Amino acid sequence: FIQMLRRAKKSHVLQLLRKAPEEIIPFVVEAAVAAQSVGSLAPLPDFLDFSKEPTAFSPRPSGELLRLVLDKLDGKQLAPEIWETGIVAVGSLVGKLCQQKLCELQEVVHGVETILGGLRSAKEESEVVIYLLALGNAVLPETIPTLLDHAEEGPPTIATAAISALKRFSTQHISSKVKQAMRRIFHQNRKSYEKTCRLAAVEILLDNDPLPMDIINILLASNELEMEMATFLLLKIQTSLRVDHHPARKIMKDILRDPRINNYNFFSKAGISSSFSGPLTVTQDLTSTFGLDLLFLEGGFLRKSVSDFSLLSHGRWLHTAQVTLEAQGMESMLGENVLEGEEEPELMAGMSAIFFDVQLRPIIFFQGYTDLMAKVLLSSGEPTSMVKGNLLLMDHHQVIPLQSGLQVVIKLQGGLGLDISANMDVNIWEQDLKTSINARGSLTIDFQAELDAPFLQATVRSQMEMETSVHFDTMLRFSGSPVLMCLQLKEEQIPYR
């Protein structure tokens, strides 16, 4: 289909988009974006009216694509979800183009100005969060001071988003100034911070060439933390010991030789929070891992869960998919007291995802008690789609001259289909919580080598397909003590053709 679109004229592609059945339109749009030809891209601004949310991934972002998104955002009244998707996409496009040394493009400069200008003028917390997530996608070192300012001075929701954006930067950009700010947040030197902010700050310290004194201070501080937070933090540190490529592993092993730290008093926390990371597949060239973080409140309610699927190959790390489910403000509903000096967060539950190192627009399940009751009463029980679509991963065309004087034409294409959905079901009357995350993917690779000469024609072609799906469910009943919890991870057999 992509090869056909590359030969098509603008008028033909526009006609195809207008006549396609509604359920097929997203597929056609994705193919047009992947084709990257003038004829396939030119009709998109005319066709996309943004009345419905478009979903298309581009493996090769271009100035034309960025201009298309910026033009659609410029001075128009858009539905909130469309605006949020657009701003987050601008950040991603800016980041990808800068990686290609195209930061000087007029569209990129305009994109950066759009994000930073919007951040300065934003009044609502939800708007500020979207601009910060866009900066996380852009990963521009010059924006680090802005992110640090919001991380240290902002309210809990904004501080969490800013620290999440800082986590996207590579170790070379996590300077001593950044680490100093993360220490102040974790140890609460200037003011109190929400627990997820503090734990995110610790992750930055542990994942970026940690200093022995930082690890010792974090371990010492765990004795002063509430039970669930301390349990989660200590398991996070112990997990790093089991992961061969973790940057803190060697330092951690040296520190834990000291019996004053590596003892029962430190590592006997009895909370139910957990942190785990382990391999799904290991080959000579590739390691795929699954990680799961579960942070609970003292009363047993799930505060945050993070499911992470990553790939490590030849020293390069890629977040293929990360899904975060979060519920906050449940303490008052369960009759728990908020810690002294800590703000009581607004009642809220939501989901966010990172796909191929790109942060997607977060989805809110409910916000506020009235919204919660409406959603509980009117809930359809259907999962919420986080990301769904098709992506052209490989697109290679090469002509190889042979010693005989003949030529071989090599064509290689690879496509990925992905569907990630999640659901959170809160039952106030039964006092239980169910969450489910479903990740389905299919990969297809098409290879063709063609020798074409006046006296001989030969073609070798191979096709490969594989499918996989992972389902992760949590069930939690907090009506009694101890809290009952069931976790289930199902990985279906991978068909390979």
MORAWO-V569558 format. One record per backbone hydrogen bond with DSSP energy under -0.5 kcal/mol. NH is the residue of the N-H (numbers start at 1). CO is the residue of the C=O. If there is no record, write none. Layout:
nh=(NH,NH)
co=(CO,CO)
This chain:
nh=(5,6,7,7,8,13,14,15,16,17,18,19,20,24,25,26,27,28,29,30,31,32,33,34,35,36,41,42,43,44,45,46,47,48,49,57,66,67,68,69,70,71,72,73,74,76,78,82,83,84,85,86,87,88,89,90,91,92,93,94,95,96,97,98,99,100,101,102,105,109,110,111,112,113,114,115,116,117,118,119,120,121,122,128,129,130,131,132,133,134,135,136,137,138,139,140,141,143,144,147,148,149,150,151,152,153,154,159,160,161,162,163,164,165,166,167,168,169,173,174,174,175,179,180,181,182,183,184,185,186,187,188,189,197,198,199,200,201,202,203,204,205,206,207,208,214,215,216,217,218,219,220,221,222,223,223,224,225,225,230,231,232,233,234,235,236,237,238,239,240,241,241,242,242,243,244,246,249,252,253,254,255,256,257,258,259,261,262,263,266,267,268,274,276,278,280,281,283,287,288,289,290,291,292,293,294,295,296,297,300,303,304,305,306,307,308,308,309,310,310,311,312,313,316,318,320,320,321,322,323,324,325,326,327,328,333,334,335,336,342,345,348,349,350,351,352,354,355,356,357,358,359,360,363,365,365,366,368,372,373,374,375,376,377,378,379,384,386,387,389,391,393,393,394,396,398,400,400,401,402,405,408,409,410,410,411,412,413,414,415,416,417,418,419,420,421,422,423,425,426,427,427,428,431,432,433,434,435,436,437,438,439,440,440,441,442,443,444,445,446,447,447,448,449,450,451,452,452,453,453,456,458,460,462,464,466,467,468,470,471,472,473,474,475,476,477,478,478,484,486,488,490,490,491,492,492,495,497)
co=(1,2,3,4,5,9,10,11,12,13,14,15,16,21,21,22,24,24,25,26,27,28,29,30,31,32,37,38,39,41,41,42,43,44,47,390,62,63,64,65,66,67,68,69,70,73,76,79,79,80,81,82,83,84,85,86,87,88,89,90,91,92,93,94,95,96,98,97,102,105,106,107,108,109,110,111,112,113,114,115,116,117,118,124,125,126,127,128,129,130,131,132,133,134,135,135,139,140,141,143,144,145,146,147,148,149,150,155,156,157,158,159,160,161,162,163,165,166,170,170,171,173,175,176,177,178,179,180,181,182,183,184,184,194,194,195,196,197,198,199,200,201,202,203,204,211,211,212,213,214,215,216,217,218,219,220,221,221,222,226,227,228,229,230,231,232,233,234,235,236,237,238,238,239,239,242,243,246,248,249,250,251,252,254,255,257,258,258,261,263,263,264,294,292,290,288,288,286,312,281,310,278,308,276,306,274,304,294,301,297,295,295,325,293,323,291,306,321,289,308,318,287,316,313,311,309,318,309,354,307,352,305,350,303,348,329,330,332,331,339,343,328,366,326,363,324,322,358,320,319,355,357,353,351,349,363,349,347,368,369,370,371,372,373,374,375,422,420,420,418,416,391,414,414,412,410,398,408,399,406,402,400,450,398,408,448,396,446,394,444,391,442,389,440,387,438,384,436,434,424,425,432,426,427,427,476,425,474,423,472,421,470,419,438,468,417,466,415,464,413,445,462,411,460,409,458,407,450,451,456,453,451,449,447,445,443,495,441,439,490,437,488,435,486,433,484,431,476,477,475,473,471,488,489,469,490,493,465)
